[in-house]
């Protein structure tokens, strides 16, 4: 079990570095949108590529945030209902939830790969980038979700922000 935990934490560290792309995407998104609004309001001019790049960055940021949300256990849960049951049932329920999350991640991998391959020959209108770049985040996020759900299934917790309070 220690080997699985060490391998899981190494994989999580790699994913943590990869999610920096999401942070960079958010910063770039803010910069592009600010520039777009500034040029439109002051100069009545908009860069032809700004809307496409904004949508692309938003998609990448949102999907990467989904994976981090599963890692940090910050997605919606109904504890008031599950607290009515004994701990043994809740442990069993946690295994079912981890398996369901894995199935969702696997679905993202399969469908995301299909969309990415399907859109390889298509290009975005303004930037002329391949349309598949928009969908490439889906299988990446799916793999991350699958890994995190497997780690959680084996009670290997990779949360990095344990002191965050709920219900601010």
N, C-alpha and C positions, 0 to 999 in steps of 0.2 A: 504494500500500500504506500510506503514511503517513496518508492520509485515512481508510482503513478502521480503522487503529490508533487514531487520534484519536476517531473516532465510537465505536468499541468501548469505549474508556476512558471516554468521556462516559456511555455507556449503563451501564457497570459502576459508575460513581460514583452514578448514579441508583438502580441496584439496591442499592448499598451503603447508601444512605439508607433505602431501602425495607426492607432487612433489619433496620433498627433496630426495626421492628415486631415482629420475632421476639424481639429482646432484651426489648422491653417486654412481650411475651406471656409470656416466661419469668419476668420479675419479677412480673407479675400472677399467673401460675400459682402461684408460690411463696407469694405473699401469700394467695391464695384457699384453697389447700390448708392452709396453716398456720392460717388463721382457722377453716376447717372442722374441723380436728382439735382445735383449742383449744376451740371451742364445744361440740363433741360430747363431749369428755372432761370438761370442767368443768361444763357446764350441761345436758348431755344434750339438746342442741338443734343442729340443722343447718339452715343456710339452704337453702331449697327450690331455689335456682338454682345452688348451688355446684358440684354434680357436672356439670351441663351446661356451665357456663362453663369448668370445668377441662378437660373433654374438648375443647371448642372451642379453647382456648388451646394445649393440647397438640398438636392437629392442625396448627394454624398454625405453631407453633414447629418441629415435626418436618419439615414440608414445606419451610419456608424454609431449614432447616438442610441439607436434601438439596441444594438449589441452591448454597448456599455450599460444601458439600462437593465438588461438581463443580468449582467455581471454584478451590478451594484444592488440588485433587488429593489429597484425603485419604480417598478411598474405596479399598476393598480392591483391591490389584493383586498380581500374582504376578511380581515382577521376576526371581526366580531362574530361572524358565523362559525368559522373553524375553531374558535376558542371554546365553543360549546362541546366539542368532542374530546375524547381522551387523547393523550400524547401519542399513543401507539397508532391510532387512526390518522392523526395529523402527519406522522412520519410516513405512513403508507400514502397519504394524499400528496405529500411532497414528492414522492417518487413518481406518482402519476403526473403531477405538474411538470416535473423535469422531463419525463418522457414526451409529454405534449409539446413542451418548448423545443425539444430535439426534433420532433416531427415538423414543427413550424420552420425551424432552421433548415431542415432537409428540403422542405418545400421551396424555400427561398433559393437554395443551391440549385435544385433542378430547374425551376421555372426561370430563375435569374440567368442561368447558363443558356437555356433555350432562347430567352429574349435577346441575350447578348449575341449569340450566334446568328439569330434571325436578323438582327439589325446591323450586322457587319458590313453589308454592301450599301447601306443607306448612310447619308451624311446629313449633318445639321446644316440648316439653311445659311446662317450667317457666318459661322466659323469654319465651315467645311470639315469639321472633325467628324469621325465616324459616330453614328448614333449609338453604337454599342457602348461607348464610354459612359453613357447615362445608365445603362443597365448593368454594367460590370460590377457595380457596388452590391447588387443583390446577392450573387454567389459568395462574395467576400463576407458580407454580413451573415449570410447563412452558415458559413463555415465557423465563424466566430460564435454564433449562437449555439451551434451543435457542440462545439468544444466546451463552452461555458455550461451548457445543460448537462453534459456528461460529467464534468467536474462536480457540479452541484449534486448530481445523482449519487456520486461516491463521497459526498460530504466534504469535498475539497472546496473551501470558500476562498474566492479570489477578490473579495471586496477590498477596495483601497480606501474608501472613505467611510469609516465605521462610526464616526462621531456626529454624523448628520442627523439632526432631529427631525421627526415627522411632524406634519401639521403646523408648520411655521406659523 
